[in-house]
Amino acid sequence: MRYGIIGVGAIGGYYGSKLAYSGQEVHFLSHSDYAFVKEHGMQIDSCDGSFHLDDINVYQHAEEMPKCDVVVVGLKTTNNHLLPTLVPPLLHDHSVVVLIQNGIGVEADVQQMFPGVQLVAGLAFICSAKTKPGHVNHQCYGSINLGNYSCRNEAVFQQIIDDFTSAGVQAAEVPYEEARWKKAVWNMPFNGMTVALDTQTDLLLKNPATRWLIREQMLEVVGAARHLGVTGIDEEFVDSMIAITDAMTPYSPSMKLDYDFHRPMEIHYLYTRPIEIARAAGFRMPKLEMLEAELRFKQP
């Protein structure tokens, strides 16, 4: 299949490069890095094995790109207002769009932009950062879960999973709602708390007070999900997420990097939207509501 990658950052740059390195036909849309990547290619420094891509199909404008079978969106949700311009030139009648983005409610809003387009949620469990033009530093993990939001072609959906797997990425199908809320269990506490307290993930868990608070925030997300009828998510999952983070390389999540570099933070889909959805269903998340307010205060 032919892949199009919108957003050549820590996420799109890594997964797109893995697909290209494995032999898939991949086309990258890059604005700020275009000239550098065109001349020098992409460098992936990875805990799973570093590699360099010399000859890359890279474009500065979506209109220059070919129609793609799978369009992978790796942009931050703060840039989703650009999707009506960036996505349509890449689509044919049977294209599938994979949204590797954070938060709750993303697919519903993008589906309104593109009513007939097949959407898949991509849930990346990865510690990676774009350190300079054409250069991604992959520190640990790297798996991706795929939740079928509106993909009507089961064979294509399975082929996407197989292509990621063949590229050396651990990929699996997961129930859509469960996947989104499970990701929120980690994202909502750690993204915001690293910003609010100007720290990294490891220090939040080494301090008994913030370790307790992180766990309480995680349990609020679990409570909201279960109140909404989501299964497969419980207190045991919370403890597993904490254990995984204990073993993780000290890490600044994407929201912390955005804050440090004076970029807009993804507050809407990571906090406002899930809090509103839970409240409308009769469930409050008071500790995360407070964290959201703190982030609104600190928003550049």
C-alpha positions in Angstrom: 0.0 0.0 0.0 1.0 3.6 -0.5 1.4 5.6 2.7 1.2 9.4 3.2 2.6 10.9 6.3 1.3 14.4 7.5 3.6 15.7 10.1 7.3 14.6 10.2 7.9 15.1 13.9 8.6 12.7 16.8 5.6 10.5 15.8 5.1 10.8 12.1 8.8 10.9 11.5 9.4 7.8 13.5 6.6 5.6 12.3 6.8 6.8 8.7 10.5 6.2 8.6 10.1 2.7 10.0 7.6 1.9 7.3 9.8 3.3 4.6 12.9 1.5 5.9 11.0 -1.8 5.7 10.3 -1.2 2.0 6.8 0.4 2.0 6.1 3.2 -0.4 5.9 6.3 1.9 5.4 9.9 1.0 6.2 12.6 3.7 4.6 16.1 3.9 7.0 18.4 5.7 7.1 22.2 5.9 9.9 23.4 8.2 12.2 20.4 7.5 11.5 20.1 3.8 14.8 21.5 2.4 16.9 19.6 5.0 15.2 16.2 4.6 15.2 16.6 0.8 19.0 17.0 0.9 20.0 15.0 3.9 17.3 12.4 4.5 16.0 11.3 7.9 18.0 10.0 10.8 16.3 7.8 13.4 18.4 7.3 16.6 16.6 4.4 18.3 16.9 2.1 21.3 15.8 -0.6 18.9 18.5 0.1 16.3 19.3 3.4 14.6 19.1 3.9 10.8 19.2 6.5 8.1 17.0 7.1 5.1 18.9 8.7 2.2 16.3 8.9 -0.5 12.9 10.1 0.7 9.7 11.1 -1.0 9.2 14.4 0.7 7.0 17.3 -0.3 6.4 20.9 0.9 2.8 21.1 -0.3 0.0 18.5 -0.1 -1.1 19.3 -3.6 2.2 17.9 -4.9 1.7 14.5 -3.3 0.1 11.4 -4.9 -3.1 9.8 -3.8 -2.5 7.4 -0.9 -4.2 4.3 0.4 -3.3 5.2 4.0 -2.9 8.7 5.3 -1.1 8.9 8.7 -1.7 12.1 10.6 1.1 12.8 13.1 0.3 16.5 13.7 -0.6 17.8 17.2 -4.3 18.3 17.6 -3.6 22.1 18.0 -3.0 22.0 14.2 -6.2 20.1 13.3 -7.7 23.2 11.7 -5.2 22.6 8.9 -6.5 19.2 8.1 -9.2 20.4 5.6 -6.4 21.7 3.5 -3.8 19.0 4.0 -5.7 15.8 3.9 -8.1 16.0 0.8 -5.3 16.1 -1.9 -4.0 12.7 -0.6 -7.4 10.9 -0.6 -9.0 8.6 -3.2 -12.4 7.0 -2.7 -11.1 4.1 -0.5 -8.3 5.9 1.5 -8.0 5.3 5.2 -6.9 8.0 7.6 -5.0 7.0 10.7 -5.0 9.7 13.4 -1.9 9.2 15.7 -3.0 11.9 18.0 -3.7 12.4 21.7 -7.0 12.9 23.5 -10.7 12.0 23.6 -13.1 13.1 20.8 -10.6 13.6 18.1 -12.1 11.1 15.6 -15.6 12.5 16.1 -14.5 16.0 15.1 -12.4 14.8 12.2 -15.2 12.7 10.9 -17.4 15.8 10.8 -14.7 17.4 8.6 -14.6 14.4 6.3 -18.0 12.6 6.5 -17.4 9.7 4.3 -13.7 9.1 5.0 -12.7 5.9 6.9 -10.9 6.7 10.2 -8.7 4.7 12.4 -7.3 5.8 15.8 -3.6 5.3 16.3 -2.5 5.0 19.9 1.3 5.3 20.1 3.1 4.1 23.3 6.5 5.6 22.7 9.1 7.9 24.1 10.5 9.9 21.2 11.4 13.5 20.4 12.4 15.4 17.3 15.7 16.9 18.4 16.6 18.8 15.2 15.6 18.9 11.5 15.3 15.5 10.0 16.3 13.8 13.3 14.2 11.8 15.7 15.5 10.4 19.0 13.5 7.3 20.0 14.3 6.6 23.6 12.1 3.6 24.5 8.9 1.6 23.8 7.3 2.2 20.4 4.3 0.0 20.0 1.1 1.2 18.4 -2.5 0.2 19.0 -5.1 0.7 16.3 -8.8 1.2 17.0 -11.3 1.0 14.2 -13.5 4.1 14.3 -15.1 4.0 10.9 -13.0 1.8 8.6 -15.3 -0.3 6.5 -12.6 -2.4 4.8 -11.5 -5.0 7.3 -8.8 -6.3 4.9 -7.2 -2.9 4.6 -7.4 -2.4 8.4 -5.6 -5.7 8.9 -3.0 -4.9 6.2 -2.1 -1.7 8.1 -1.5 -3.7 11.2 0.6 -6.2 9.2 2.6 -3.4 7.6 3.5 -1.9 10.9 4.4 -5.3 12.3 6.7 -6.1 9.3 8.4 -2.7 9.9 9.4 -3.9 13.3 6.7 -2.0 15.2 4.6 -3.9 17.7 1.0 -3.3 16.4 -2.4 -4.6 17.6 -6.1 -4.1 17.1 -7.9 -2.8 20.2 -11.5 -1.7 20.8 -11.7 2.0 19.9 -13.3 3.5 23.1 -11.2 1.3 25.4 -8.1 2.3 23.6 -8.7 6.0 23.8 -9.5 5.9 27.5 -6.6 3.6 28.3 -4.3 6.1 26.7 -5.9 8.9 28.7 -5.1 7.0 31.9 -1.4 7.8 31.3 -1.7 11.0 29.3 -4.0 13.1 31.5 -1.8 12.8 34.7 1.7 12.8 33.3 1.4 15.4 30.5 -0.2 18.1 32.7 1.7 17.3 35.9 5.1 17.6 34.2 4.1 21.1 33.0 2.5 22.2 36.3 5.5 21.1 38.4 8.2 21.7 35.7 9.6 18.1 36.0 9.9 14.8 34.3 8.0 11.5 34.7 10.5 9.8 36.9 10.6 12.5 39.6 6.8 12.6 39.8 6.9 8.9 40.8 9.9 9.1 43.1 8.2 11.6 45.3 5.5 9.9 47.5 3.1 12.9 47.5 3.1 13.2 43.7 3.1 9.5 43.2 -0.1 9.3 45.2 -1.6 12.2 43.2 -0.7 10.6 39.9 -2.4 7.4 40.9 -5.5 9.3 42.1 -5.7 11.2 38.8 -5.4 7.9 36.9 -8.3 6.4 39.0 -10.4 9.4 38.0 -9.9 8.6 34.3 -10.8 4.9 35.0 -13.9 6.0 36.9 -15.0 8.2 34.0 -14.4 5.5 31.5 -16.3 2.9 33.5 -19.1 5.3 34.1 -19.4 5.7 30.3 -19.6 1.9 29.8 -16.0 1.3 28.8 -14.8 -2.1 29.8 -11.3 -3.6 30.0 -10.0 -0.8 32.2 -9.6 -1.0 36.0 -7.4 -0.4 39.0 -5.0 -3.2 37.9 -4.4 -1.3 34.7 -3.5 1.8 36.7 -0.9 -0.1 38.6 0.5 -1.6 35.4 0.9 1.9 33.9 2.7 3.2 37.0 5.0 0.1 36.9 5.8 0.8 33.2 6.5 4.4 33.9 8.8 3.4 36.8 10.9 1.4 34.3 10.8 4.2 31.7 13.7 6.4 30.8 13.2 9.8 32.5 10.9 11.5 30.0 9.3 14.8 29.2 5.9 14.1 27.5 4.8 16.0 24.4 2.9 18.7 26.4 6.0 19.5 28.5 8.1 19.9 25.3 5.4 22.1 23.8 5.4 24.2 26.9 9.2 24.5 27.1 9.3 25.6 23.5 6.5 28.1 23.9 4.1 26.1 21.6 0.3 25.8 22.2 -0.5 22.8 24.5 -3.1 20.2 23.6 -5.4 21.1 26.4 -8.7 20.7 24.6 -8.6 17.0 23.6 -6.4 15.9 26.5 -8.4 17.6 29.2 -11.4 19.8 28.3 -13.1 17.3 26.1 -12.9 14.2 28.3 -13.8 16.2 31.4 -16.9 17.6 29.5 -17.9 14.1 28.3 -17.6 12.6 31.7 -19.4 15.5 33.4 -22.3 15.3 30.9 -22.6 11.6 31.9 -22.8 12.5 35.6 -19.1 11.8 36.6 -16.7 14.5 37.8 -12.9 14.4 37.8 -12.1 17.1 40.3 -8.3 16.6 40.5 -8.0 16.7 36.7 -10.3 19.6 36.5 -7.9 21.5 38.8 -5.0 20.4 36.6 -6.8 21.6 33.5 -7.3 25.1 35.1 -3.6 25.2 36.0 -2.7 24.4 32.4 -5.0 27.1 31.1 -3.1 29.6 33.3 0.2 28.4 31.9 -0.8 28.2 28.3 1.7 30.3 26.2 
